[in-house]
Amino acid sequence: MNLKILVQRISYFRMRRNLSARELSLRIGKSETYINQIESGNFTVSLPVLFSIIEALEISCAEFFSDNYATYQEDKEILALLRALPLERKKSF
């Protein structure tokens, strides 16, 4: 995954949680402008910082790195429903 995609995902989840870049920066113990600098492409993200960001956004790594991250929760719910079906019903799908 390239840096541009990581930045897009950080921004997407930050906005979905209604967090300002400043608030997210402070939640991970960085300067007020840290996330803004990442989103502007001025900083790269180390793995430990990325995990701190994911934790502060209160999402799982699976959700962050999911191919369909925008529909992850819905897809997860549908998959749970499918798993709960008896084998014969699954085959009918």
C-alpha positions as CSV (number, residue, x, y, z in Angstrom):
1,M,0.0,0.0,0.0
2,N,1.5,3.3,-1.0
3,L,1.6,6.5,1.1
4,K,-1.1,8.2,-0.9
5,I,-3.6,5.4,-0.1
6,L,-2.6,5.4,3.6
7,V,-3.2,9.2,3.8
8,Q,-6.5,8.9,2.1
9,R,-7.6,6.2,4.6
10,I,-6.4,8.2,7.6
11,S,-8.3,11.2,6.3
12,Y,-11.5,9.2,5.5
13,F,-11.6,7.6,9.0
14,R,-10.7,10.8,10.7
15,M,-13.6,12.6,9.0
16,R,-16.0,9.7,9.6
17,R,-15.2,10.0,13.4
18,N,-15.7,13.8,13.1
19,L,-12.2,14.4,14.4
20,S,-10.1,17.4,13.4
21,A,-6.5,16.8,12.3
22,R,-5.5,18.7,15.4
23,E,-7.5,16.5,17.7
24,L,-6.2,13.3,16.2
25,S,-2.7,14.6,16.4
26,L,-3.1,15.2,20.1
27,R,-4.8,11.8,20.7
28,I,-1.6,10.1,19.4
29,G,0.7,12.3,21.5
30,K,2.0,14.4,18.6
31,S,2.2,18.1,17.9
32,E,-1.1,19.9,16.9
33,T,-0.2,19.9,13.2
34,Y,1.2,16.4,12.9
35,I,-1.8,14.8,11.1
36,N,-2.2,17.8,8.9
37,Q,1.4,17.4,7.8
38,I,0.8,13.7,7.0
39,E,-2.4,14.5,5.1
40,S,-0.5,17.2,3.2
41,G,2.2,14.7,2.2
42,N,4.9,16.4,4.2
43,F,5.6,13.5,6.6
44,T,5.7,9.8,6.1
45,V,4.0,7.5,8.6
46,S,6.0,5.0,10.6
47,L,4.3,1.7,11.4
48,P,4.1,2.4,15.2
49,V,2.5,5.8,14.5
50,L,0.1,4.2,12.0
51,F,-1.0,1.7,14.7
52,S,-1.5,4.6,17.1
53,I,-3.6,6.4,14.6
54,I,-5.7,3.3,13.9
55,E,-6.2,2.8,17.7
56,A,-7.1,6.5,18.2
57,L,-9.7,6.2,15.4
58,E,-11.2,3.3,17.2
59,I,-11.1,0.9,14.2
60,S,-9.4,-2.4,13.6
61,C,-6.4,-2.9,11.4
62,A,-8.7,-5.2,9.4
63,E,-11.1,-2.4,8.7
64,F,-8.3,0.1,7.9
65,F,-6.6,-2.2,5.5
66,S,-9.8,-3.7,4.0
67,D,-10.1,-3.5,0.2
68,N,-13.6,-2.1,0.7
69,Y,-12.9,0.0,3.8
70,A,-15.9,2.3,3.1
71,T,-18.3,-0.6,3.3
72,Y,-16.4,-2.7,5.8
73,Q,-19.0,-2.7,8.6
74,E,-21.9,-3.6,6.2
75,D,-19.9,-6.3,4.5
76,K,-18.9,-7.7,7.9
77,E,-22.6,-7.8,9.0
78,I,-23.7,-9.6,5.7
79,L,-20.9,-12.1,6.1
80,A,-22.0,-12.9,9.7
81,L,-25.5,-13.5,8.4
82,L,-24.3,-15.8,5.7
83,R,-22.2,-17.7,8.1
84,A,-25.2,-18.3,10.4
85,L,-27.2,-19.9,7.6
86,P,-27.6,-23.7,7.4
87,L,-25.4,-25.4,4.8
88,E,-28.4,-26.0,2.5
89,R,-29.4,-22.4,2.5
90,K,-25.8,-21.4,1.7
91,K,-25.7,-23.7,-1.3
92,S,-28.9,-22.1,-2.6
93,F,-27.1,-18.8,-2.8
